[in-house]
Amino acid sequence: MNALANNNTPSPAHSDEQETDDHRLSVIIPTLNETIYLPRLLDALDAQTYHPHEIIVADAGSTDDTAAIARQHGANVVTGGMPAVGRNRGAQAATGDLLLFFDADVLPEADFLEQFVSAFAARDLDVATCLVRPIDGYFIDQALHDVSNLYMLAVQSVVPHAPGFSILVKKSLHEQIGGFDEAMVMAEDHDYVRRASQQGRFGIVTEASLPVSTRRIRKEGVVPLAVKYLWAESMVMQRKPIYDLPFEYRFGDFQALALKQSTLKDYVQHQMQHVRRQFANYVSK
């Protein structure tokens, strides 16, 4: 791939072409059985107005065609593991000076990289994240993502937060802090940017917004997942790394889930099914 080559004339809103062209961007994607989502992401990256220097897929032993699909799209495939392991292995293989960590189920619009990297360079940041929004789902999903964005902005000066599927960082800073803590089983992304912010300048790029799948919400349900996230957040705010979990939280255990409910009533019924299932599992233990 051409290093950061623009296939369209940059918009007037992004006049920092020289600044961004001074960088080589490595996109790193940890995967496990992602034949449904990965092709969409790789196609989206190919359509970017601002091309990455390279795409690295850190695969955690997929039993489907994930690795083959990645290679067909010209990605470099390396051995990965749980998200922190995969991200670190991808970073080790990267030859760019900027690292962008994605998950397979994000779907950046054509000008996303241009917006993100331009703002990153213009603000002289060392590590950053951006706003997020759902690819699909109910209007409540959009509201939940809006709340998440507002919370992330509100606490950034106290305890920086960033979702692991959207972290842009200088490789030198990644190496300086020793990468992601591979022993952590949850919230390793927040721990990563907190440590990085102690050595460099952290920021949330509001000029860029990244669509992400709601498949985990569909799989686990809003209420059960919210309980897990609230527990994890209490640990994050106490700056306590999470090495053990009192609940199950899986990586790569999702398929593309069709949304069959379209009304608020259907949505509530769908979520109540998750709550009843979780309660039944708890009682049976």
C-alpha positions in Angstrom: 0.0 0.0 0.0 1.1 3.5 -0.6 2.1 5.3 2.6 -0.7 7.7 3.4 -1.5 8.4 -0.2 -4.6 10.5 -0.7 -6.9 9.3 -3.5 -9.1 12.4 -3.4 -8.3 16.1 -2.9 -8.4 16.8 0.8 -11.4 18.9 2.0 -10.7 22.5 3.1 -11.5 21.4 6.7 -8.3 19.3 6.6 -5.5 21.5 5.4 -2.8 19.7 7.5 -1.8 17.5 4.5 1.9 18.1 5.1 1.7 17.2 8.8 -0.2 14.0 8.1 2.0 13.0 5.2 5.0 13.2 7.5 3.6 10.1 9.3 3.2 6.4 8.4 0.1 4.9 9.8 -0.2 1.2 10.8 -3.7 -0.1 11.4 -3.8 -3.0 13.8 -6.8 -5.3 14.1 -7.0 -8.2 16.6 -9.3 -11.0 15.3 -10.9 -14.3 16.2 -13.3 -15.8 13.7 -14.3 -12.6 12.0 -15.2 -13.7 8.5 -18.5 -11.6 8.6 -17.1 -8.3 9.8 -13.5 -8.2 8.7 -14.2 -8.0 5.0 -16.4 -4.9 5.5 -13.7 -3.2 7.5 -10.9 -4.0 5.0 -13.1 -2.7 2.2 -13.7 0.5 4.2 -10.0 0.9 4.7 -9.3 0.5 1.0 -11.9 3.2 0.3 -10.3 5.8 2.6 -9.3 9.2 1.3 -6.2 8.8 3.4 -4.5 5.4 3.0 -2.7 3.7 5.9 0.9 2.6 5.3 0.0 -1.0 6.3 -2.8 -3.1 7.8 -1.8 -5.7 10.3 -4.3 -8.4 11.4 -3.3 -10.1 14.6 -5.3 -13.4 14.6 -5.9 -15.4 17.7 -6.2 -18.8 16.0 -9.3 -18.4 14.0 -10.9 -21.7 12.8 -12.6 -20.0 9.8 -11.2 -18.0 6.8 -10.3 -14.9 8.7 -6.6 -15.1 8.1 -7.1 -16.0 4.4 -9.5 -13.0 3.9 -7.0 -10.7 5.5 -4.2 -11.8 3.2 -6.4 -11.5 0.2 -6.9 -7.9 1.1 -3.1 -7.4 1.3 -3.0 -7.3 5.1 0.0 -8.6 7.1 -1.2 -11.5 9.3 0.6 -12.1 12.6 -0.1 -14.4 15.5 -2.4 -12.7 18.0 -4.3 -13.6 21.1 -6.7 -11.9 23.5 -7.1 -8.2 22.5 -4.2 -6.9 24.5 -1.9 -9.7 23.2 -3.1 -9.1 19.6 -2.6 -5.4 19.8 0.9 -5.8 21.2 1.9 -8.4 18.6 0.5 -6.1 15.8 2.5 -3.2 17.2 5.7 -5.2 17.3 5.2 -6.0 13.6 4.3 -2.4 12.6 6.7 -0.3 10.6 4.7 2.9 10.9 5.4 5.7 13.4 1.6 5.9 14.2 -0.5 3.0 15.4 -4.2 2.9 15.1 -5.9 0.1 17.0 -9.3 -1.1 15.5 -11.6 -4.0 16.2 -13.0 -6.0 13.3 -16.5 -4.8 13.8 -15.9 -1.1 13.3 -16.9 0.5 9.9 -15.1 3.9 9.3 -16.5 6.2 6.7 -14.3 7.2 3.8 -12.8 10.3 5.4 -12.4 8.9 8.9 -8.6 8.4 8.8 -8.1 11.8 7.2 -10.1 13.5 9.9 -8.6 11.5 12.8 -4.9 11.8 11.8 -5.2 15.4 10.7 -6.7 16.5 14.1 -4.2 14.3 15.9 -1.3 16.1 14.1 -2.8 19.6 14.3 -3.3 19.2 18.1 0.2 17.7 18.6 -1.2 14.7 20.4 0.7 11.6 21.4 -2.3 9.3 22.1 -6.0 9.9 21.3 -9.4 8.4 20.8 -12.5 9.7 19.0 -16.2 9.7 19.4 -18.2 6.5 18.7 -21.7 5.7 17.4 -23.6 2.6 16.5 -23.5 1.2 13.0 -27.0 -0.2 13.5 -29.4 -0.8 16.3 -32.2 1.0 18.1 -32.5 4.7 18.9 -31.7 3.7 22.5 -28.3 2.4 21.3 -27.5 5.8 19.9 -28.5 7.4 23.2 -26.3 5.0 25.1 -23.3 5.8 22.8 -24.0 9.5 23.3 -23.9 9.1 27.0 -20.7 7.1 26.7 -19.1 9.9 24.6 -20.2 12.6 27.1 -18.8 10.5 30.1 -15.5 10.0 28.3 -15.2 13.7 27.6 -16.2 14.6 31.2 -13.5 12.4 32.9 -10.7 12.8 30.4 -8.7 15.1 32.7 -9.2 12.8 35.7 -8.9 9.3 34.3 -8.5 9.2 30.5 -10.7 6.6 28.8 -10.6 5.1 25.3 -12.3 2.1 23.7 -9.7 -0.4 22.5 -11.3 -0.4 19.0 -10.3 3.3 18.4 -6.9 4.3 19.8 -4.4 6.3 17.8 -0.9 6.5 19.4 2.7 7.2 18.5 4.6 4.0 18.3 7.4 5.5 20.3 5.0 6.1 23.2 3.5 2.7 22.9 6.9 1.2 23.3 7.8 3.6 26.1 4.9 2.4 28.3 5.4 -1.3 27.4 2.2 -1.6 25.4 -1.0 -3.1 26.7 -1.0 -5.1 29.9 -1.5 -8.6 28.6 -2.5 -10.0 32.0 -5.6 -7.8 32.2 -8.9 -9.4 31.2 -11.0 -6.3 30.9 -10.5 -2.5 30.7 -7.0 -2.9 29.4 -7.7 -0.1 26.9 -8.5 2.4 29.7 -5.4 1.3 31.6 -3.4 1.8 28.4 -4.4 5.4 27.7 -4.1 6.3 31.4 -0.5 5.2 31.5 0.2 6.7 28.1 -1.3 10.1 29.2 1.2 10.2 32.0 4.0 10.2 29.4 2.4 12.1 26.5 -0.4 14.3 25.5 -3.9 12.6 25.4 -6.9 14.0 23.6 -10.4 13.0 22.4 -10.8 14.0 18.7 -14.3 15.2 18.4 -13.9 15.9 14.7 -14.0 12.2 14.0 -16.7 9.7 14.8 -16.3 5.9 14.4 -19.3 3.6 13.8 -19.1 0.4 15.7 -21.3 -2.7 15.8 -23.8 -3.2 18.7 -23.3 -7.0 18.5 -22.2 -7.4 22.1 -25.3 -5.5 23.3 -27.4 -7.8 21.1 -25.7 -10.9 22.4 -25.6 -10.0 26.1 -28.4 -7.5 26.6 -28.2 -3.9 27.7 -28.9 -4.5 31.5 -26.5 -7.4 32.0 -23.8 -5.7 30.0 -24.3 -2.4 31.8 -23.8 -4.2 35.2 -20.5 -5.6 33.9 -19.3 -2.2 32.6 -20.3 -0.4 35.8 -18.3 -2.9 37.9 -15.4 -2.5 35.5 -15.7 1.3 35.6 -15.5 1.3 39.4 -12.2 -0.5 39.1 -10.9 1.9 36.5 -11.8 4.9 38.6 -9.9 3.4 41.5 -7.0 2.7 39.1 -7.1 -1.0 39.8 -6.0 -3.3 37.0 -8.6 -6.1 36.3 -6.9 -9.5 36.4 -9.9 -11.6 37.4 -13.6 -11.3 36.7 -16.6 -12.3 38.8 -18.5 -12.9 35.5 -18.0 -14.2 32.0 -16.8 -11.8 29.4 -15.7 -13.3 26.1 -13.6 -12.2 23.1 -14.5 -13.2 19.6 -17.7 -15.1 20.5 -20.1 -13.1 18.3 -21.7 -13.5 14.9 -23.6 -10.9 12.9 -26.9 -10.6 14.7 -29.9 -9.5 12.7 -32.1 -6.9 14.3 -35.7 -8.2 14.2 -37.2 -5.7 16.7 -38.1 -2.3 15.5 -40.4 -0.8 18.2 -39.7 0.3 21.7 -42.0 -2.5 23.0 -40.1 -5.1 21.1 -36.8 -3.7 22.3 -37.9 -3.8 26.0 -39.2 -7.4 25.6 -35.9 -8.4 23.9 -33.9 -6.9 26.8 -36.1 -8.5 29.5 -35.4 -11.9 27.9 -31.7 -11.3 28.6 -32.4 -10.2 32.2 -34.6 -13.3 32.9 -31.9 -15.5 31.4 -29.2 -14.0 33.5 -31.3 -14.3 36.6 -32.1 -17.9 35.9 -28.4 -18.7 35.4 -27.6 -17.0 38.7 -30.3 -18.9 40.6 -29.2 -22.2 39.2 -25.6 -21.8 40.4 
